[in-house]
Amino acid sequence: MTHAKPPTTRPLTGLRVLDLATLFAGPLAATMLGDFGAEVIKVEHPSRPDPSRGHGPSKDGVGLWWKLLGRNKRTMTLDLSTPGGRETLLRLAATADVIVENFRPGTLEKWDLGWQELSEANPRLVLTRVTGFGQFGPYARRPGFGTLAEAMSGFAAVTGEPGGPPTLPPFGLADSIAGLATAYAVLTALAARERTGRGQVVDMAIIEPILTVLGPQPLWYDQLGFVQPRAGNRSTNNAPRNTYRTADGHWVAVSTSAQSIAERVLRLVGRPELIAEPWFASGTERAAHADVLDEAVGGWIARHTRAEVIEAFEKAEAAIAPIQDVRDVMTDPQYAALDTLTTVEDPELGPLRMQNVLFRLSETPGAISWAGRPHGADTDAVLAELGLTEREITTLRKEGAL
């Protein structure tokens, strides 16, 4: 599906967001707001653009990650450390609802652009501060990246094979989770503004949302002294739960989080006698007997092709999925039905396939209006809308503020 100009019925239409952040968590939150109608203005340094423009593969010199992260954003340049840049940002802030930034704590204050100055310019502003460790505490001023959050939170400690090293994810997991959480935080602060009439500061530490999605590990340790071990693809909470190789060399994943599903799987693979074992009635006890269950399930799957395995599991109403790489994802019929990977026309690169907006709304859907635009493409237009004359814009450019 190719997307044209967004309808005015998008739910966040009328909201103005200034995206001052770089790399992933903060900018991703702004992207999600833009997907549902917010006007997002990406503010980048004149000579040091968002590094995501250069992350990963590029085509014809154009960074592809930026095309995704920068979608639905207008782009302008501004050096906030210059007098003209500072003054221009304050003028922009007076027109905005939200600012998203991820400078180290104290950086905006060093430029006299802290909460005091920004809230004076606009008492209804929501200042969203996304950092590795938060705005205070012993680590606050350390450089912070998602990798550090994946390490600190306990994620890496429980990921990997038993006896093997802790394992980090091969993508921006903590940043992405923080981006989701930041979008939620912004909307929560805006809802509060509807009642109070005042903006506020959102303090998002990347080390925190990933800890939330790790589940009850702190509670388990607090109450039982239990430390979850690395278990590879197995689970400490249920079995069979693993990846299994099919006869034609493919892989599938099986989950049995529900007792009824576990029973269906064992009947399907011809081992119903295991269901009668006293330990089979508990997910935790089944996990303690994972060797027996993996042998039963893995042995059966190894004698059948992937197509045969998936068909049999679906007929038995048991839970299974193929292990897919991106090539499979691009042609998967369920993703196709949902338009999860949609097509966006781009003036630089032509048609681009990328992830669609995050969810579907029946009455006020989101949309992708354009992919990430070139560095500073909308600078003059944004400043002209702000009321700056051509002479003022030229002066700012000569000063190095643009």
Secondary structure, DSSP 8 states (H G I E B T S, - for coil): ----S--TTSTTTT-EEEE---SSHHHHHHHHHHHTT-EEEEEE-SSS--GGGGSS-EETTEEHHHHHHTTTEEEEE--TTSHHHHHHHHHHHHH-SEEEE---TTHHHHTT-SHHHHHHH-TT-EEEEEESS-SSSTTTTS---HHHHHHHTSHHHHSS-TTS-----SS-HHHHHHHHHHHHHHHHHHHHHHHHS---EEEEETTTHHHHHT-SHHHHHHHH-------TT--SS-SS-EEEE-TTS-EEEE---SHHHHHHHHHHTT-GGGGGSGGGGSHHHHHHTHHHHHHHHHHHHHTS-HHHHHHHHHHTT--EEE---HHHHHH-HHHHHHT-EEEEEETTTEEEEEE--SS--SSS----------TTTTHHHHHHHTT--HHHHHHHHHHT--
